[in-house]
C-alpha cells in the first residue's frame, strides 16, 4: 500500500473515532512529529551570516525601516 493510500485509510479511521482522549493523543503525536521534521530541516547560520544580518538590522533601524509590535500583532490577528 502506498503512502497516499495509507494516509487516506488513516483519515477514514480517524473520522470514526469517538474518543476525545484518542484525538488529543494523535494531535500531540502529530505536533511532535511536525516539530521534529522542522528541526531536522534547520541549518545553522555561519558567524558571518549572523553578523551580516545584525548589520542589516542596524541599518534598517537607523533608516527608520521598522514595524512596531502593535502592527505585527494586528497582522497576526488577521491570520485566523
C-alpha positions in Angstrom: 0.0 0.0 0.0 1.5 3.4 -1.0 1.8 6.3 1.4 -1.1 8.2 -0.1 -3.5 5.3 0.3 -2.3 4.7 3.9 -3.0 8.4 4.7 -6.5 8.2 3.3 -7.2 5.0 5.3 -5.8 6.7 8.4 -8.1 9.7 7.9 -11.1 7.4 7.5 -10.3 5.6 10.7 -9.6 8.9 12.4 -13.0 10.3 11.5 -14.7 7.3 13.1 -13.0 8.0 16.5 -15.4 8.9 19.3 -12.7 9.2 22.0 -11.6 12.8 22.7 -8.6 11.3 24.6 -7.5 9.4 21.4 -7.8 12.6 19.3 -5.8 14.5 21.9 -3.0 11.9 21.8 -3.0 11.9 18.0 -2.8 15.7 17.9 0.2 15.6 20.3 1.9 13.0 18.2 1.3 15.0 15.0 2.6 18.2 16.6 5.7 16.4 17.9 6.4 14.8 14.5 6.0 18.2 12.8 8.4 19.8 15.3 11.0 17.0 14.7 10.6 17.4 10.9 11.0 21.2 11.2 14.1 20.9 13.4 15.7 18.4 11.1 15.4 20.9 8.2 17.1 23.7 10.2 20.6 24.7 9.1 22.6 26.9 11.5 23.9 30.1 10.0 27.6 30.9 10.0 29.0 33.7 12.2 29.5 35.8 9.0 25.8 35.4 8.1 24.8 36.3 11.7 26.9 39.4 11.7 25.6 40.4 8.2 22.0 40.1 9.5 22.9 42.2 12.5 24.5 44.9 10.4 21.5 45.0 8.0 19.1 45.2 11.0 21.1 48.1 12.5 20.9 49.9 9.1 17.2 49.3 8.9 16.7 50.7 12.4 18.8 53.8 11.7 16.9 54.4 8.4 13.5 54.1 10.1 12.6 50.9 8.3 10.8 49.3 11.3 7.4 47.8 12.0 6.1 48.4 15.5 4.9 45.4 17.6 1.2 46.6 17.5 1.2 46.5 13.7 2.7 43.0 13.8 0.1 41.8 16.3 -2.7 43.3 14.2 -1.4 41.4 11.2 -1.1 38.1 13.1 -4.7 38.5 14.4 -5.9 38.5 10.8 -4.3 35.1 10.1 -7.1 33.3 12.0 
